């Protein structure tokens, strides 16, 4: 083997190894972020809301489980926070995708909007904006 071929193979090997290290590093960061979102208080509150929502349960049956990946974003500014989370909800009769929006007020995550996409592709809202039980905590905060 000539010196030129050895140099070229060494360089190509170094590029492949560096590429692999970068992919592993980025994958670890993405995995850590997804883990943190999935195990956050906002995600727990969102799951609890979806699990006990009567409209959702009437359509898909009793909620059995959720998908393993919760995506979305959680933002904090001073003492307040906002989250938009996307869940895969597995029910007795069918599986749907749901979105839950939450706000953090007084150290408590509160659901302010929730919806899911039914089997015909329509977005179904899960919160009644005129429900006084939901409005009172928002007015007090």
PyMOL commands that set and color helices and strands:
alter all, ss='L'
color gray80, all
select helices_A, chain A and resi 3-38+41-52+54-60+132-140
alter helices_A, ss='H'
color red, helices_A
select strands_A, chain A and resi 63-66+71-77+80-91+95-105+108-117+123-125
alter strands_A, ss='S'
color yellow, strands_A
deselect
rebuild
show_as cartoon
